[in-house]
Amino acid sequence: MAEDPNVAIRPEFPTGRVKKIMKLDKDINKVNSEALLLVSCSTELFLRFLAEKSAEVTKEKNRRIVKLEHMSIAVQRHRPTGNFLLDSLPLPSQPSDRPAPDHNTSRPVAEKPVPAGTRRIDEFFNKTASKSPIQIENDE
């Protein structure tokens, strides 16, 4: 199926910001609209490619969150990307081959003194059905 040549291509990135980034290079004084469009679209395609490859590595490692080390592995696997990008990526702080901690388990809250006239929010959620509702006594 042939694409309609009259359809306008709209890059996802704001063109003004891309133009400012391009002008950070001392050798670039002016940026024409065709070059701006090409740089914006190619950047978008590159980032989509990098995200997809990083997601594949994340799934291979049975993780749910894409981390820097997953991106690093994806870049290393793709030689043309690795040639220019590996030097720019920061080193991962620690390997995460251990299973991710379970954040659903409740941890005991450190007891801090509560200001007078206030109560902790966890007391509100820990109300039990055995407590009787507050009763107001009439002096009549």
C-alpha positions in Angstrom: 0.0 0.0 0.0 1.5 3.3 -1.1 1.6 6.2 1.2 -0.1 9.5 0.3 2.6 12.1 -0.5 0.3 14.9 0.7 0.2 13.7 4.3 2.3 16.0 6.5 4.9 14.3 8.7 4.7 15.7 12.3 7.7 14.8 14.6 6.9 14.0 18.2 9.6 16.3 19.6 9.1 20.0 19.7 10.9 21.5 16.8 12.0 24.6 18.6 13.8 22.6 21.3 15.4 20.3 18.7 16.6 23.5 16.9 18.1 24.9 20.1 19.9 21.6 20.7 21.3 21.6 17.2 22.5 25.1 17.5 24.5 24.2 20.6 27.1 23.0 18.1 29.4 25.9 17.3 29.7 25.0 13.7 25.9 25.3 13.1 24.6 28.8 12.6 21.3 28.2 10.8 19.0 25.2 10.6 16.6 24.9 7.7 13.3 23.2 8.1 14.1 20.0 6.1 17.2 19.3 8.2 15.2 20.0 11.4 12.5 17.5 10.2 15.1 14.9 9.4 16.9 15.2 12.7 13.7 15.1 14.7 12.3 12.1 12.9 15.6 10.2 13.0 15.9 10.9 16.7 12.4 9.7 17.3 13.1 6.5 15.3 16.4 5.9 17.2 14.8 6.4 20.6 11.9 4.0 19.7 14.5 1.4 18.5 16.5 1.8 21.7 13.4 1.5 23.9 12.2 -1.6 22.1 15.6 -3.3 22.4 15.9 -2.3 26.1 12.4 -3.7 26.7 13.4 -7.0 25.1 16.4 -7.3 27.4 14.2 -6.4 30.4 11.8 -9.2 29.5 14.6 -11.7 29.0 15.8 -10.9 32.6 12.2 -11.3 33.9 12.0 -7.7 35.1 9.2 -5.2 34.8 11.3 -1.9 34.9 13.8 -1.0 32.3 17.0 0.0 34.0 20.3 1.4 32.8 22.0 -2.0 32.7 19.2 -3.2 30.3 19.9 -0.3 28.0 23.6 -1.0 28.2 23.1 -4.6 27.2 20.8 -3.6 24.3 23.4 -1.1 23.0 26.2 -3.7 23.3 24.2 -6.2 21.2 23.7 -3.7 18.4 27.2 -3.0 17.1 26.5 0.3 15.2 24.7 1.8 18.2 27.4 0.5 20.6 30.2 2.1 18.6 29.1 5.6 19.4 26.8 5.3 22.4 28.6 3.0 24.9 31.1 5.7 25.9 28.2 8.1 26.7 26.2 5.8 28.9 27.0 6.0 32.6 28.1 2.8 34.4 25.3 1.0 36.2 25.6 1.4 40.0 24.9 -2.3 40.8 23.8 -5.4 38.9 20.2 -6.3 39.5 20.3 -10.0 38.8 18.7 -10.6 42.2 14.9 -10.7 42.3 13.2 -7.4 42.8 12.1 -6.7 46.4 8.4 -7.1 47.1 7.0 -3.6 47.8 3.6 -4.9 48.8 4.7 -6.2 52.2 4.0 -3.8 55.0 6.9 -2.5 57.0 6.6 -1.3 60.6 6.4 2.4 60.7 9.0 4.0 62.9 7.2 5.5 65.9 7.7 9.3 65.9 6.1 11.6 68.5 2.8 13.0 67.2 2.1 16.6 67.9 -0.7 17.3 70.4 -4.2 17.2 68.9 -3.3 15.1 65.9 -3.2 11.4 65.1 -1.3 9.2 62.7 -3.0 8.5 59.4 -2.4 4.8 59.7 -4.6 4.8 62.8 -7.5 5.9 60.6 -7.0 2.9 58.2 -6.5 0.4 61.0 -9.9 0.9 62.6 -11.4 -2.3 63.6 -15.1 -3.2 63.6 -14.9 -4.2 67.3 -14.5 -0.5 68.3 -17.8 1.0 69.2 -18.7 4.3 67.5 -18.3 7.5 69.5 -21.3 8.1 71.7 -22.4 11.6 72.8 -24.0 11.7 76.1 -26.9 14.1 76.7 -27.1 15.8 80.1 -30.9 15.7 80.1 
